[in-house]
Amino acid sequence: MTGDASRSRTPGAGSTRRRVRSGEDFDIIIGFLGFWALVLLVVTVWMEVTAQPALGWALGLLASLLALYGMIRLRRKLPDRR
């Protein structure tokens, strides 16, 4: 008889590290989306100022802002970085 089945399984340092790492991954994605939202904002404003069609750029900006908002809401549920 082996003691494998009766051994209690407690989460080790690896699982905590994975949760913190996943939070850092969310931070990277949030930064990426924030950068492109800023680029799309500048392009949209430029297209409006120069009287060119800007609907597509504005819709892209809206989509990136909604994705950014969703990622920030998901990130709040994860633990802080250490």
N, C-alpha and C positions, 0 to 999 in steps of 0.2 A: 504494500500500500504506500502510495506516495502522498506527500502532504500538499500537493498542488491544489487540490480542490478545497482544502480547508484553510488555505492561506487567505488572509484578508487582503483585498486589493485597495490600497489607498492611492490617491493620485499623487504622483511624485512631482519633482521639480520640472520635469519635461512638460507635463500638461499645463502647468502655470505659465511656463515659457511660451507654449504655443498660443495661449490666450492673449498674452501680452504682444506676441509677434503679430497675431491677427489684428490687434488694435493698431499696430504700426502700419500694417498693410492698408488698413482703412485710411490712415493719415496720408499715405502716399497717393491713394486714389482720390482723396479729397483735394489734395494739392494739384493733382493733374487736372481734375475737373474745374477747379478754381482758375487755373491758368487759361484753359480754353474758354471758360466763360468770359474772362477779361478780354481775350483776343476777339471773341465774337461780339462783345459789347463795343469795342473800338471799331470793328468793321461795320457793325450795324449803324452806329452814329455817323461814320464816314459816308456810308451809302445814303443815309437820310440827308446829310448836309449837301452832298453833291447831286441830290435829286435823282438818284438811281433806285431801281426797285430793291427794297430791303426786306421783303416779307420772308423770304427763305432764311436769311441771316437772323432775323428776329425770331423765327420759329426754332432755329438751331440754338439760339441763346436761351429761349424758354426751356427747351429740352435739357440743356446742360444745367440750367439753374434748378430745375426740378430734380435732376439726378443728384446734384450737389446737396440739395436740401434732404433728400432721402438718405444719402450717405452720412450726413451729419447726424441725422436722427438715429441711424443704426449704430454709429460710432459711440453715441452717448451711453448705449447699453453695455459696451465693453469696458473692461477695467483700464485705468490710467496706465500710462507707460511708467516704468521704474528706472 
